[in-house]
Amino acid sequence: MTLRLVIPMIRPWRWRWLLAVCAGALALAASVALTGTAGWLIATAATHPPVLTLLVATVAVRTFGIARGVLRYAERLLSHDVALRVVGSLRAAVVSALTRVVERGGALGRRSGLLTSAVADADEVGDLLLRGLLPLMAAGSVAVATVLVAATVLPSAGVVLAVCLLVGCVVAPVISARSIAEVERASVGRRRVRDQILTETVDKITDLVAVGAFPAALGRLATSERADLTLRRRSARTAAAGAAVAVLTTGGAVVLTLAVGAPPVVTGGLGPAWLAVLVLMPLALTEMISSISDSVAAFARAGAAGRRLAVLLDEPEVSAPPPTPAGADQDTVVRLRGVAARWPGSERDVISGIDLDLHPGGRVVLVGESGAGKSTLAAVLVGLLKPTAGTITVNDRVVPDLAGLGRVAWADQEAHVFDTSIRQNVMLARPEATEAEFRAALAAAGLRDWVAGLPAGGETPVGENGLGISGGQRQRIALARAFLADRPVLVADEIGAHLDEETAAAVTAAALAPDPRRSVVLITHRPDDVGRGDTVLEMTGGRLRRLVPTPV
């Protein structure tokens, strides 16, 4: 599953990846050759031969020593470059998949789960490339070449080395992989709980400190971290056991090679210097065998991450919107007939039997008690929820929902502003908008004079979560963003909430300003807003009924 996810992402940089594999294989080969050549040089020099017979081996030792470092550095550069590119592409794909979930009206789930998918799971896949796939691809050719060289010198030594490599590179890693996979399955839930506690603590840290609950939150986080630490220790012990197997395997290969190589030396069938080469070669493979154990462990850890990402990335594409203009320059009539909807995970509809007509220039004010279904209807209009019953038509054309049609702009009571400038926050709705359109949106939202009076103008940063500006200014920025989107329908959900009366009235008036091209749906609890609409509807028990507006 994980390889099917990763391999297509490597393709754009496949040649760079192959170069990294080749560099890694040559670095391992240089390490084995360095050990074998150095052993031959020392053993031969002990017999005091003519110096000229040692010159080639001396140069070879220097060459292999330098090549090992250079090739390893090249392999690190190339492999990490590809891995970081793949992780970046994977995170972009995760964000795109989350967008598709929202567009089809699905539920994103907790932010801790999103954090796991976008960060931890993507990192596991990148780790799989560096510690899993690359060592396997590089070590395979080196292991075969080393066994062939040993068998050429002494067939029985080649058999011993092959058996030891089979145990160290196949049997032991597979056994440890099972244990690591079990630990990983248990730790996924633990990490998710920890991430959930962490995000909730950070988000609500001010409230927790204010009510004296911060120490208790830290205690829950510490308890969760200790449970996760216990699982990580189990995984570390398994990894340590794999490293021990690598050392024991190479040590056993040395002893067995000495045992099968000594008799031929005694009988004159094998030179003493070549016995030194055969005995030292397994020691040079210790690093490779350890990397194989780490590689199998990386595959075990990345398996669960790959399955979670695959489920998310398999999210189907949202059907393309009809080929008609989406801007407010085209008259758009939206009709809902008998529409019902529910939130994901709910067993009953929150709203039902909804009939609503939205015409250009119309202003609909929607009132009702909390929990009556007003925000659910807003989510249907914006396209965040798919109806469970009824029909929606846009200009007499039936559509399954309003997601992805580019027809509806949204401004709500929890308007989010990003930690960047006023301009960037507003231009988010339409990055290609001109300066004149940007200024017109500011004017429509009542921000033009305020922005003009700031030293940095539209480049003024708003701070994290808009802490550098007032709540009214934050709502007006969200409203300017909705105006700049230039959609034929504007849904304003409680945009006057949490504001003082004067500011709330001004923001609401800006949203309801007459515009013959745009229909507005204002959801409100404020009695003064009732008389501002052409049509006043009340949501009761998930159903709409028409009220007679009271003039202001």
C-alpha positions as CSV (number, residue, x, y, z in Angstrom):
1,M,0.0,0.0,0.0
2,T,2.7,2.5,1.0
3,L,4.9,1.7,-2.0
4,R,2.0,2.2,-4.3
5,L,1.6,5.6,-2.8
6,V,5.3,6.5,-2.9
7,I,6.5,5.2,-6.2
8,P,4.3,7.5,-8.4
9,M,5.6,10.4,-6.4
10,I,9.2,9.5,-7.1
11,R,8.7,9.4,-10.8
12,P,9.3,13.1,-11.5
13,W,12.7,12.7,-9.8
14,R,13.4,9.1,-10.7
15,W,16.8,9.8,-12.2
16,R,18.0,11.6,-9.1
17,W,16.6,8.8,-7.0
18,L,18.5,6.2,-9.1
19,L,21.7,8.2,-8.8
20,A,21.2,8.2,-5.0
21,V,20.7,4.4,-5.0
22,C,23.9,4.0,-7.2
23,A,25.8,6.3,-4.9
24,G,24.7,4.4,-1.8
25,A,25.5,1.0,-3.4
26,L,29.0,2.2,-4.5
27,A,29.6,3.7,-1.0
28,L,28.8,0.3,0.6
29,A,30.9,-1.5,-2.1
30,A,33.8,0.9,-1.4
31,S,33.5,0.1,2.4
32,V,33.7,-3.6,1.7
33,A,36.6,-3.2,-0.8
34,L,38.4,-0.9,1.6
35,T,38.3,-3.5,4.4
36,G,39.2,-6.4,2.1
37,T,42.1,-4.5,0.4
38,A,43.4,-3.2,3.8
39,G,43.4,-6.8,5.2
40,W,45.2,-8.1,2.1
41,L,47.8,-5.2,2.4
42,I,48.5,-5.8,6.1
43,A,48.7,-9.6,5.7
44,T,51.0,-9.4,2.6
45,A,53.2,-6.6,4.2
46,A,53.8,-8.9,7.1
47,T,55.8,-11.3,4.8
48,H,58.1,-8.4,3.8
49,P,57.7,-8.6,0.0
50,P,59.2,-6.0,-2.4
51,V,57.6,-2.6,-1.8
52,L,56.6,-2.3,-5.4
53,T,54.2,-5.2,-5.0
54,L,52.2,-3.2,-2.4
55,L,51.9,0.1,-4.3
56,V,48.7,-0.8,-6.1
57,A,47.0,-2.0,-2.9
58,T,48.2,1.2,-1.1
59,V,46.6,3.4,-3.8
60,A,43.5,1.3,-3.8
61,V,43.1,1.7,0.0
62,R,43.3,5.5,-0.4
63,T,40.9,5.5,-3.3
64,F,38.3,3.4,-1.5
65,G,38.6,5.4,1.7
66,I,38.1,8.7,-0.1
67,A,35.4,7.3,-2.4
68,R,33.4,6.0,0.5
69,G,33.0,9.4,2.1
70,V,32.4,11.2,-1.1
71,L,29.8,8.7,-2.4
72,R,28.0,8.7,1.0
73,Y,27.8,12.5,1.0
74,A,26.4,12.4,-2.6
75,E,23.9,9.8,-1.6
76,R,22.7,11.8,1.3
77,L,22.3,15.0,-0.8
78,L,20.4,13.2,-3.6
79,S,18.2,11.0,-1.4
80,H,17.2,13.8,1.0
81,D,16.4,16.1,-1.9
82,V,14.0,13.5,-3.4
83,A,12.6,12.6,0.0
84,L,11.8,16.3,0.9
85,R,10.3,16.8,-2.5
86,V,8.1,13.7,-2.1
87,V,7.0,14.8,1.5
88,G,6.2,18.3,0.1
89,S,4.1,16.8,-2.7
90,L,2.4,14.4,-0.3
91,R,1.4,17.2,2.1
92,A,0.1,19.2,-0.8
93,A,-2.0,16.2,-1.8
94,V,-3.3,15.8,1.7
95,V,-4.4,19.4,1.8
96,S,-6.1,18.9,-1.6
97,A,-7.8,15.8,-0.4
98,L,-9.1,17.7,2.7
99,T,-10.4,20.3,0.4
100,R,-12.3,17.6,-1.5
101,V,-13.7,16.3,1.7
102,V,-15.1,19.7,2.6
103,E,-16.4,20.3,-0.9
104,R,-18.5,17.2,-0.9
105,G,-19.8,18.0,2.6
106,G,-17.7,15.5,4.6
107,A,-16.3,15.8,8.0
108,L,-12.7,16.6,8.6
109,G,-12.6,15.1,12.1
110,R,-10.4,16.4,14.9
111,R,-7.4,18.6,14.2
112,S,-5.2,16.1,16.0
113,G,-6.0,13.6,13.3
114,L,-5.4,16.1,10.6
115,L,-2.0,16.9,12.2
116,T,-1.1,13.2,12.2
117,S,-2.0,12.9,8.5
118,A,-0.4,16.1,7.3
119,V,2.8,16.0,9.4
120,A,3.5,12.7,11.1
121,D,2.3,10.3,8.4
122,A,4.0,12.3,5.7
123,D,7.2,12.2,7.7
124,E,6.9,8.5,8.1
125,V,6.7,8.1,4.3
126,G,9.7,10.3,3.8
127,D,11.5,8.2,6.5
128,L,10.5,5.1,4.5
129,L,12.4,6.4,1.5
130,L,15.6,7.2,3.4
131,R,15.7,4.4,5.9
132,G,13.6,1.8,4.1
133,L,13.6,1.7,0.3
134,L,17.1,3.2,-0.3
135,P,19.0,0.8,1.9
136,L,17.2,-2.2,0.5
137,M,17.9,-1.2,-3.1
138,A,21.6,-0.3,-2.4
139,A,22.4,-3.3,-0.2
140,G,20.9,-6.0,-2.5
141,S,23.5,-5.6,-5.2
142,V,26.4,-5.2,-2.8
143,A,25.4,-8.3,-0.8
144,V,25.3,-10.4,-4.0
145,A,28.6,-9.0,-5.3
146,T,30.3,-9.7,-1.9
147,V,29.1,-13.3,-1.9
148,L,30.3,-13.9,-5.5
149,V,33.7,-12.5,-4.7
150,A,34.0,-14.7,-1.5
151,A,32.8,-17.8,-3.5
152,T,35.3,-17.1,-6.2
153,V,38.2,-17.0,-3.7
154,L,36.8,-20.0,-1.6
155,P,33.4,-21.6,-2.4
156,S,32.8,-22.7,1.1
157,A,33.4,-19.2,2.4
158,G,30.9,-17.9,-0.1
159,V,28.3,-20.4,1.2
160,V,29.0,-19.4,4.8
161,L,28.7,-15.7,4.0
162,A,25.4,-16.3,2.0
163,V,23.8,-18.2,5.0
164,C,24.9,-15.5,7.4
165,L,23.5,-12.7,5.2
166,L,20.3,-14.7,4.8
167,V,19.9,-14.8,8.6
168,G,21.0,-11.2,9.2
169,C,19.1,-9.6,6.3
170,V,16.0,-11.7,6.0
171,V,15.1,-13.9,9.0
172,A,15.9,-11.5,11.9
173,P,14.4,-8.3,10.3
174,V,11.2,-10.1,9.5
175,I,10.8,-11.3,13.1
176,S,11.6,-7.9,14.5
177,A,9.2,-6.3,12.0
178,R,6.2,-8.2,13.5
179,S,7.0,-6.8,16.9
180,I,7.5,-3.2,15.6
181,A,4.2,-3.5,13.6
182,E,2.3,-4.5,16.8
183,V,3.9,-1.6,18.7
184,E,3.0,0.8,15.9
185,R,-0.6,-0.2,15.8
186,A,-0.8,0.4,19.6
187,S,1.0,3.7,19.4
188,V,-1.2,5.2,16.7
189,G,-4.1,5.6,19.1
190,R,-1.9,6.9,21.9
191,R,-0.3,9.5,19.7
192,R,-3.7,10.6,18.4
193,V,-4.9,11.1,22.0
194,R,-1.8,13.0,22.9
195,D,-2.1,15.3,19.9
196,Q,-5.7,15.9,20.7
197,I,-4.9,16.9,24.3
198,L,-2.0,19.0,23.0
199,T,-4.0,21.0,20.4
200,E,-6.9,21.5,22.8
201,T,-4.5,22.7,25.5
202,V,-2.7,25.2,23.2
203,D,-6.0,26.5,21.7
204,K,-7.6,27.0,25.1
205,I,-4.6,27.9,27.2
206,T,-6.0,31.3,28.2
207,D,-9.2,29.9,29.4
208,L,-7.5,27.0,31.2
209,V,-5.2,29.4,33.0
210,A,-8.1,31.7,33.9
211,V,-10.1,28.9,35.6
212,G,-7.1,27.2,37.1
213,A,-7.4,24.1,35.0
214,F,-4.0,24.4,33.3
215,P,-2.1,22.1,35.7
216,A,-4.7,19.4,35.2
217,A,-4.4,19.7,31.4
218,L,-0.6,19.4,31.7
219,G,-1.1,16.3,33.9
220,R,-3.3,14.7,31.2
221,L,-0.6,15.5,28.6
222,A,2.1,14.1,30.8
223,T,0.1,10.9,31.4
224,S,-0.4,10.5,27.6
225,E,3.2,11.2,26.9
226,R,4.3,8.5,29.4
227,A,2.1,5.9,27.8
228,D,3.5,6.8,24.4
229,L,7.1,6.7,25.8
230,T,6.5,3.1,27.1
231,L,5.5,2.0,23.5
232,R,8.5,3.8,22.1
233,R,10.8,2.0,24.5
234,R,9.4,-1.3,23.3
235,S,10.1,-0.3,19.7
236,A,13.7,0.8,20.7
237,R,14.3,-2.5,22.4
238,T,13.2,-4.3,19.2
239,A,15.5,-2.1,17.1
240,A,18.4,-2.8,19.6
241,A,17.7,-6.5,19.2
242,G,18.0,-6.1,15.4
243,A,21.3,-4.3,15.8
244,A,22.5,-7.1,18.1
245,V,21.6,-9.7,15.5
246,A,23.6,-7.8,12.9
247,V,26.7,-7.9,15.2
248,L,26.2,-11.5,16.1
249,T,25.7,-12.5,12.4
250,T,28.8,-10.8,11.2
251,G,30.8,-12.2,14.2
252,G,29.5,-15.7,13.5
253,A,30.4,-15.2,9.8
254,V,34.0,-14.3,10.8
255,V,34.3,-17.4,13.1
256,L,32.8,-19.8,10.5
257,T,34.9,-18.3,7.6
258,L,38.0,-18.8,9.7
259,A,37.0,-22.3,10.4
260,V,36.4,-23.2,6.7
261,G,39.3,-21.2,5.5
262,A,42.1,-22.4,7.8
263,P,42.3,-26.0,6.4
264,P,43.0,-24.8,2.8
265,V,45.7,-22.4,4.1
266,V,47.4,-25.3,5.9
267,T,47.3,-27.5,2.7
268,G,48.5,-24.6,0.5
269,G,45.2,-24.3,-1.4
270,L,44.6,-20.7,-0.2
271,G,47.1,-17.9,0.5
272,P,47.2,-16.5,4.1
273,A,46.6,-13.0,2.7
274,W,43.3,-14.1,1.0
275,L,42.2,-15.7,4.2
276,A,42.5,-12.3,5.9
277,V,40.4,-10.8,3.1
278,L,37.7,-13.4,3.6
279,V,37.7,-13.1,7.4
280,L,37.5,-9.3,7.4
281,M,34.8,-9.0,4.6
282,P,31.9,-9.9,6.9
283,L,32.9,-7.2,9.3
284,A,32.5,-4.6,6.6
285,L,28.9,-5.8,6.1
286,T,27.9,-5.0,9.7
287,E,26.7,-1.5,8.6
288,M,24.7,-3.0,5.7
289,I,23.0,-5.7,7.8
290,S,22.1,-3.0,10.4
291,S,20.6,-0.8,7.7
292,I,18.5,-3.8,6.5
293,S,17.0,-4.2,10.0
294,D,16.3,-0.5,10.2
295,S,14.8,-0.7,6.7
296,V,12.3,-3.4,7.6
297,A,11.4,-1.5,10.7
298,A,10.8,1.6,8.6
299,F,8.5,-0.4,6.4
300,A,6.6,-1.7,9.4
301,R,6.2,1.9,10.8
302,A,5.2,3.4,7.5
303,G,2.6,0.7,6.7
304,A,0.0,2.2,9.0
305,A,0.8,5.7,7.9
306,G,0.5,4.7,4.3
307,R,-2.9,3.1,4.9
308,R,-4.2,6.2,6.6
309,L,-2.9,8.4,3.8
310,A,-4.3,6.2,1.1
311,V,-7.8,6.3,2.6
312,L,-7.6,10.1,2.6
313,L,-5.9,10.5,-0.8
314,D,-8.5,8.2,-2.4
315,E,-11.1,10.8,-1.8
316,P,-13.0,11.1,-5.1
317,E,-12.8,14.3,-7.1
318,V,-15.7,16.7,-6.8
319,S,-17.7,16.9,-10.0
320,A,-16.7,19.9,-12.1
321,P,-19.0,22.9,-11.9
322,P,-21.1,23.7,-15.0
323,P,-19.3,25.9,-17.6
324,T,-21.1,29.1,-16.7
325,P,-19.7,32.3,-15.2
326,A,-19.6,32.4,-11.4
327,G,-19.3,36.1,-10.8
328,A,-22.0,38.4,-9.7
329,D,-22.1,39.9,-13.1
330,Q,-24.5,37.1,-14.1
331,D,-28.1,36.9,-12.7
332,T,-28.3,33.8,-10.6
333,V,-31.4,32.3,-9.1
334,V,-31.0,29.6,-6.5
335,R,-34.1,27.6,-5.5
336,L,-34.3,24.9,-2.7
337,R,-37.3,22.6,-2.7
338,G,-38.0,20.1,0.1
339,V,-34.3,20.1,1.1
340,A,-33.2,18.1,4.1
341,A,-29.7,17.8,5.6
342,R,-27.8,16.4,8.5
343,W,-24.3,16.6,9.8
344,P,-21.9,13.7,9.3
345,G,-22.4,11.1,12.0
346,S,-25.9,12.1,12.8
347,E,-28.8,9.7,12.3
348,R,-31.5,12.3,11.7
349,D,-32.0,15.3,9.6
350,V,-31.4,18.7,11.3
351,I,-33.5,20.5,8.7
352,S,-36.2,19.2,6.4
353,G,-38.8,20.4,3.9
354,I,-36.8,23.6,3.2
355,D,-38.2,25.8,0.4
356,L,-36.2,28.9,-0.4
357,D,-35.8,31.2,-3.4
358,L,-32.8,33.5,-3.7
359,H,-33.1,36.2,-6.5
360,P,-30.6,38.9,-7.5
361,G,-31.0,41.9,-5.2
362,G,-33.0,40.0,-2.7
363,R,-32.2,40.2,1.0
364,V,-33.4,37.3,3.2
365,V,-33.1,37.6,7.0
366,L,-33.2,34.3,8.8
367,V,-34.0,34.2,12.5
368,G,-34.5,31.4,15.0
369,E,-33.4,30.0,18.4
370,S,-30.0,28.4,18.8
371,G,-30.1,24.8,17.6
372,A,-33.0,25.4,15.3
373,G,-31.0,24.6,12.2
374,K,-29.9,28.0,10.8
375,S,-26.2,27.2,10.6
376,T,-27.1,23.9,9.0
377,L,-29.0,25.7,6.2
378,A,-26.1,28.0,5.8
379,A,-23.7,25.0,5.4
380,V,-26.0,23.7,2.7
381,L,-26.0,27.0,0.9
382,V,-22.3,27.3,1.1
383,G,-21.8,23.7,-0.1
384,L,-20.3,22.3,3.1
385,L,-23.2,19.9,3.5
386,K,-24.9,17.8,0.9
387,P,-28.7,17.5,1.1
388,T,-30.1,14.2,2.1
389,A,-33.4,15.0,0.3
390,G,-35.0,17.6,-1.9
391,T,-33.6,19.4,-5.0
392,I,-31.5,22.5,-5.5
393,T,-31.6,24.4,-8.8
394,V,-29.3,27.1,-10.1
395,N,-31.0,29.0,-13.0
396,D,-33.4,26.1,-13.4
397,R,-30.6,23.6,-13.6
398,V,-30.7,20.8,-11.0
399,V,-27.4,20.4,-9.1
400,P,-26.6,17.8,-6.4
401,D,-25.3,20.5,-4.1
402,L,-23.7,24.0,-4.2
403,A,-20.2,22.8,-3.5
404,G,-17.6,23.9,-6.1
405,L,-20.0,25.9,-8.1
406,G,-18.3,29.2,-7.3
407,R,-21.7,30.8,-6.6
408,V,-21.8,31.5,-2.9
409,A,-19.6,33.6,-0.6
410,W,-19.6,33.1,3.1
411,A,-18.9,35.4,6.1
412,D,-19.6,33.9,9.6
413,Q,-19.3,34.8,13.2
414,E,-16.0,33.0,13.7
415,A,-14.3,34.7,10.8
416,H,-10.7,33.5,10.6
417,V,-8.0,35.9,9.6
418,F,-4.5,34.7,8.9
419,D,-1.3,36.0,10.4
420,T,-0.5,38.2,7.5
421,S,-1.4,41.6,6.1
422,I,-4.9,43.0,5.6
423,R,-4.4,42.9,1.8
424,Q,-3.4,39.2,1.8
425,N,-6.4,38.3,4.0
426,V,-8.9,40.0,1.7
427,M,-7.1,39.0,-1.6
428,L,-7.4,35.3,-0.5
429,A,-10.9,35.3,-2.0
430,R,-9.5,36.3,-5.4
431,P,-5.7,36.6,-5.7
432,E,-6.0,37.9,-9.3
433,A,-8.2,40.9,-8.3
434,T,-7.0,44.3,-9.3
435,E,-6.1,47.1,-6.9
436,A,-9.3,48.9,-7.8
437,E,-11.4,45.8,-6.9
438,F,-9.5,45.4,-3.7
439,R,-10.2,49.0,-2.7
440,A,-13.9,48.6,-3.7
441,A,-14.2,45.6,-1.4
442,L,-12.7,47.6,1.4
443,A,-15.2,50.4,0.8
444,A,-18.1,48.1,0.6
445,A,-17.2,46.6,4.0
446,G,-16.6,50.0,5.5
447,L,-12.8,49.6,5.9
448,R,-11.5,52.1,3.4
449,D,-11.0,55.0,5.8
450,W,-9.6,52.8,8.5
451,V,-7.1,51.2,6.2
452,A,-6.1,54.5,4.6
453,G,-5.3,55.9,8.1
454,L,-2.9,53.1,9.0
455,P,0.8,53.8,8.5
456,A,1.3,50.7,6.4
457,G,-2.1,50.8,4.8
458,G,-3.2,47.4,3.4
459,E,0.1,45.9,4.3
460,T,-0.6,46.2,8.0
461,P,-0.3,42.8,9.7
462,V,-3.3,41.6,11.6
463,G,-1.5,39.3,14.0
464,E,-2.1,35.7,14.9
465,N,-5.8,35.0,14.9
466,G,-6.4,38.7,14.3
467,L,-5.2,39.7,17.8
468,G,-3.7,42.9,16.4
469,I,-7.1,44.3,15.4
470,S,-10.6,44.6,17.0
471,G,-13.4,42.1,16.6
472,G,-15.3,44.5,14.4
473,Q,-12.4,45.0,12.1
474,R,-11.9,41.3,11.9
475,Q,-15.6,40.8,10.8
476,R,-15.3,43.6,8.3
477,I,-12.1,42.0,6.8
478,A,-14.1,38.7,6.4
479,L,-16.9,40.7,4.8
480,A,-14.5,42.4,2.4
481,R,-13.2,39.0,1.5
482,A,-16.7,37.8,0.7
483,F,-17.4,41.0,-1.4
484,L,-14.1,40.5,-3.3
485,A,-15.1,36.9,-4.1
486,D,-17.8,38.6,-6.3
487,R,-20.3,35.7,-5.9
488,P,-24.0,36.2,-6.8
489,V,-25.1,34.9,-3.3
490,L,-23.7,36.0,0.1
491,V,-24.4,34.1,3.2
492,A,-23.7,36.1,6.4
493,D,-24.0,33.9,9.5
494,E,-24.2,35.9,12.8
495,I,-21.6,38.4,11.6
496,G,-22.7,40.8,14.4
497,A,-22.2,38.3,17.2
498,H,-19.7,39.2,19.9
499,L,-19.7,42.8,18.8
500,D,-21.0,45.9,20.5
501,E,-24.3,47.2,19.3
502,E,-23.0,50.0,17.2
503,T,-20.3,47.9,15.4
504,A,-22.7,45.0,14.9
505,A,-25.3,47.3,13.3
506,A,-22.6,48.8,11.0
507,V,-21.3,45.4,9.9
508,T,-24.8,44.1,9.3
509,A,-25.7,47.2,7.3
510,A,-22.6,46.7,5.1
511,A,-23.7,43.1,4.4
512,L,-27.2,44.1,3.6
513,A,-26.3,47.1,1.4
514,P,-28.6,46.9,-1.7
515,D,-26.9,45.4,-4.7
516,P,-29.0,44.4,-7.7
517,R,-26.6,41.7,-8.7
518,R,-26.3,39.9,-5.4
519,S,-28.8,38.1,-3.1
520,V,-28.0,38.1,0.6
521,V,-29.0,35.6,3.3
522,L,-28.4,37.1,6.8
523,I,-28.6,34.8,9.8
524,T,-29.0,36.7,13.0
525,H,-30.3,36.9,16.5
526,R,-30.5,40.7,16.6
527,P,-34.1,42.0,16.6
528,D,-33.0,45.2,14.9
529,D,-31.9,43.2,11.8
530,V,-35.4,41.8,11.1
531,G,-36.7,45.0,9.5
532,R,-33.7,45.2,7.1
533,G,-34.7,42.3,4.9
534,D,-37.1,42.0,2.0
535,T,-38.0,38.5,3.3
536,V,-37.9,37.4,6.9
537,L,-37.9,33.7,7.7
538,E,-37.9,31.9,11.0
539,M,-36.3,28.5,11.5
540,T,-38.2,26.4,14.0
541,G,-37.5,22.7,14.6
542,G,-35.6,22.5,11.3
543,R,-38.4,24.0,9.2
544,L,-38.9,27.5,7.8
545,R,-41.9,29.8,8.1
546,R,-42.3,33.3,6.7
547,L,-42.6,36.3,8.9
548,V,-43.7,39.8,8.0
549,P,-40.8,42.2,8.4
550,T,-41.2,45.1,10.8
551,P,-39.9,48.4,9.3
552,V,-36.9,50.0,11.1
